[in-house]
Amino acid sequence: MAYSMGVPYAIKFASEQTDIKGLIICDYPAKYPYIPETWSDRILNSGYLNEDRRHVVTGIQKESRQIDL
């Protein structure tokens, strides 16, 4: 089962597993979005993350591109 932004990751994972019989996806279209730099700026400036996790946010943004699944 996957929800929201976990859906693209679940689809990718399930597509590589021969033993999965089904997949429940909720609240998200079958696509991976391009994430703009303004998103990462907003997250990093919000104070929600510790400085040691900054690379996660910047990595997600830099590697994002629009993909229809």
Order of alpha helices (4+ residues) and beta strands (2+ residues): beta-alpha-beta-beta-alpha-alpha-beta
